[in-house]
Each structure stands twice: as structure tokens, then as C-alpha cells.
Amino acid sequence: MIEISVSAARSRLADVIDDARVHHAPVFLTRRGRRLAAVIDAEDLERPTEAAEDLEDIKAAEAARAEVAEHGTIPWDEVKADLGLA
């Protein structure tokens, strides 16, 4: 785990980015010894972000299935009529 002050990171930003990419570990930016932010490899961020989005999609699909099971479906002709398309 790498920690570096914001002021030190400012003067060597390219090195901070390279450390995060090469080690696939976050570089924590600190101010007065307190962590403020982290620099991480973009691909390392994308994986959990995509997984969280997939989980939200799964939850939405499960909720839709539960609604259909409870209330049934609406016939397509009725939907078109309600939208003024019939």
C-alpha cells in the first residue's frame, strides 16, 4: 500500500500513475496524514463498477419478474391503445 502527500504527488504525478498501474494497487493521496483520495488503474476500477451495474440489472429483472407474477401482464393491444398507437 502506497501513500503519498498531495503536494508530493503533484510534483511527480506521472510516477504516481505508473505506480498504480504497475502494482495494480491504489496509491493513496494524503493531506496532514489523512487519506483524501486514491489513484488506481482504470481497469481495476472498471471491474467492480461493471459488477455493481450487473448486480443492479439482476435486481431490476427480479423485481420485474415478481411484479409480473403478482399482477400478470398487459396485453400488447391494450398497451398500444393506451399509447394511442392502435
Residue frames relative to the residue before (quaternion, step in Angstrom):
aa qw qx qy qz dx dy dz
M 1.0000 0.0000 0.0000 0.0000 0.00 0.00 0.00
I 0.1723 -0.7949 0.5790 0.0571 3.52 -0.75 1.14
E 0.0346 -0.7642 0.6439 0.0124 3.54 -1.03 0.88
I 0.0428 0.7820 -0.6186 0.0633 3.53 -1.03 0.86
S 0.5118 -0.6410 0.4668 0.3305 3.56 -1.02 0.71
V 0.6252 -0.5461 0.4033 0.3850 3.55 -1.19 0.56
S 0.6649 0.5053 -0.3187 0.4482 3.59 0.89 -0.85
A 0.6588 0.4826 -0.3170 0.4823 3.61 0.98 -0.73
A 0.6398 0.5269 -0.3238 0.4563 3.58 1.01 -0.78
R 0.5973 0.5809 -0.3542 0.4247 3.57 1.04 -0.77
S 0.7319 0.4396 -0.2438 0.4601 3.58 0.90 -0.89
R 0.7903 0.1991 -0.1309 0.5645 3.61 1.22 -0.27
L 0.0352 0.8623 -0.5026 0.0510 3.54 0.97 0.95
A 0.6431 0.5298 -0.3342 0.4406 3.61 0.91 -0.85
D 0.6557 0.5011 -0.3107 0.4716 3.60 0.98 -0.78
V 0.6259 0.5336 -0.3366 0.4585 3.59 1.01 -0.79
I 0.6601 0.4976 -0.3019 0.4748 3.58 0.93 -0.90
D 0.6528 0.5129 -0.3154 0.4597 3.59 0.91 -0.87
D 0.6262 0.5343 -0.3394 0.4552 3.62 0.98 -0.80
A 0.6680 0.4988 -0.3037 0.4612 3.58 0.90 -0.91
R 0.6876 0.4878 -0.2838 0.4569 3.58 0.94 -0.87
V 0.6991 0.4862 -0.2787 0.4440 3.59 0.85 -0.98
H 0.7701 0.3747 -0.1894 0.4803 3.58 0.85 -0.97
H 0.2743 -0.7783 0.5122 0.2379 3.60 1.27 -0.26
A 0.5662 0.5161 -0.4063 0.4980 3.51 0.99 0.98
P 0.5354 -0.6444 0.4241 0.3439 3.60 -0.97 0.71
V 0.2555 -0.6892 0.6515 0.1876 3.50 -1.28 0.55
F 0.2434 -0.8001 0.5367 0.1116 3.56 -0.46 1.22
L 0.2484 -0.7503 0.5979 0.1335 3.54 -0.94 0.96
T 0.1141 -0.8253 0.5530 0.0091 3.54 -0.77 1.07
R 0.0811 -0.7365 0.6659 0.0869 3.50 -1.35 0.38
R 0.8303 -0.0407 -0.0503 0.5535 3.54 -0.68 1.19
G 0.7191 -0.4777 0.2334 0.4474 3.55 1.03 0.90
R 0.6365 0.5124 -0.3233 0.4773 3.58 1.27 -0.01
R 0.4499 -0.6906 0.4958 0.2737 3.59 -0.88 0.94
L 0.1589 -0.8072 0.5661 0.0524 3.53 -0.89 1.01
A 0.7944 -0.0514 0.1051 0.5961 3.54 1.01 -0.87
A 0.2305 -0.7547 0.5916 0.1652 3.53 -1.32 0.07
V 0.2589 -0.7057 0.6352 0.1776 3.52 -1.21 0.64
I 0.0458 0.8017 -0.5928 0.0612 3.56 -0.74 1.08
D 0.6196 -0.5257 0.4304 0.3930 3.54 -1.27 0.40
A 0.5570 -0.6427 0.4127 0.3262 3.59 -0.90 0.91
E 0.6637 0.4974 -0.3146 0.4617 3.60 0.92 -0.82
D 0.6226 0.5338 -0.3421 0.4586 3.59 1.07 -0.67
L 0.6551 0.4878 -0.3050 0.4898 3.58 1.14 -0.57
E 0.6421 0.5626 -0.3276 0.4049 3.58 0.96 -0.84
R 0.6280 0.5711 -0.3518 0.3947 3.61 0.92 -0.83
P 0.7389 0.3799 -0.2719 0.4855 3.65 0.63 -0.91
T 0.5907 0.5597 -0.3734 0.4454 3.59 1.13 -0.55
E 0.6663 0.4859 -0.2962 0.4819 3.59 0.92 -0.87
A 0.6367 0.5242 -0.3291 0.4599 3.59 0.99 -0.79
A 0.6495 0.5042 -0.3169 0.4728 3.60 0.99 -0.79
E 0.6443 0.5076 -0.3199 0.4743 3.59 1.01 -0.78
D 0.6370 0.5203 -0.3258 0.4661 3.59 0.99 -0.80
L 0.6446 0.5206 -0.3185 0.4604 3.58 0.97 -0.83
E 0.6410 0.5109 -0.3227 0.4733 3.60 0.99 -0.78
D 0.6339 0.5204 -0.3266 0.4697 3.60 1.03 -0.77
I 0.6426 0.5182 -0.3178 0.4664 3.58 0.99 -0.83
K 0.6519 0.5090 -0.3124 0.4673 3.58 0.94 -0.85
A 0.6528 0.5089 -0.3140 0.4651 3.60 0.96 -0.83
A 0.6509 0.5058 -0.3162 0.4696 3.59 0.98 -0.80
E 0.6444 0.5111 -0.3205 0.4699 3.59 0.98 -0.80
A 0.6447 0.5087 -0.3210 0.4718 3.60 1.00 -0.80
A 0.6460 0.5126 -0.3210 0.4658 3.59 0.99 -0.79
R 0.6465 0.5094 -0.3189 0.4699 3.60 0.97 -0.81
A 0.6465 0.5150 -0.3174 0.4649 3.58 0.99 -0.81
E 0.6434 0.5159 -0.3199 0.4664 3.59 1.01 -0.79
V 0.6434 0.5055 -0.3175 0.4793 3.58 0.99 -0.82
A 0.6519 0.5154 -0.3197 0.4552 3.59 0.94 -0.85
E 0.7108 0.4570 -0.2614 0.4665 3.59 1.01 -0.81
H 0.8255 0.2559 -0.0941 0.4942 3.58 0.84 -0.98
G 0.4654 -0.6648 0.4600 0.3604 3.60 1.19 -0.27
T 0.5336 -0.6144 0.4747 0.3353 3.53 -1.32 -0.20
I 0.4115 -0.6662 0.5578 0.2751 3.55 -1.33 0.23
P 0.4704 -0.6810 0.4722 0.3033 3.61 -0.75 0.95
W 0.5981 -0.6072 0.3961 0.3415 3.58 -1.05 0.86
D 0.6316 0.5367 -0.3441 0.4413 3.62 0.94 -0.78
E 0.6460 0.5125 -0.3142 0.4705 3.59 1.05 -0.75
V 0.6269 0.5254 -0.3306 0.4707 3.59 1.01 -0.79
K 0.6577 0.5032 -0.3063 0.4695 3.60 0.88 -0.94
A 0.6570 0.5040 -0.3172 0.4623 3.59 0.93 -0.85
D 0.6502 0.5162 -0.3190 0.4572 3.61 0.94 -0.85
L 0.7168 0.4286 -0.2389 0.4954 3.59 1.09 -0.69
G 0.4848 -0.6855 0.4161 0.3492 3.56 1.29 -0.02
L 0.4953 0.6730 -0.4113 0.3641 3.57 1.17 0.54
A 0.6206 0.5583 -0.3424 0.4312 3.59 1.24 -0.16
